[in-house]
Amino acid sequence: MFETVKRRRQRVSEVLSALSNVDRLHIVCLLSDGEVCAGDLAKKTRIKRSSMSQHLNVLKDARLITYRREHRVLYYSISDPLVHELLNTVENSFSVVVDV
């Protein structure tokens, strides 16, 4: 039981760490409504492609997002339901609108 609690705490720590950057939080907010291609994410966030790639890698490494490839285009989406719960909590707790 202690190991289960410890693993959960570790997971929460990973998730919060990945979302602690304002640009990554913006990306996740954009993905909260569904799948978005990498180009559209870059346009909507105004993040340079090199930085966008790094942010997406952090989110993928934290297992918060996933992607699929359609020819040369990558489409990203949220892979962990916990992300939706956290966004709702942030919106309710801090009166922050997370919809973009």
Secondary structure, 3 states (H helix, E strand, C coil): CHHHHHHHHHHHHHHHHHCCCHHHHHHHHHHCCCCEEHHHHHHHHCCCHHHHHHHHHHHHHCCCEEEEEECCEEEEEECCHHHHHHHHHHHHHHCCCCCC
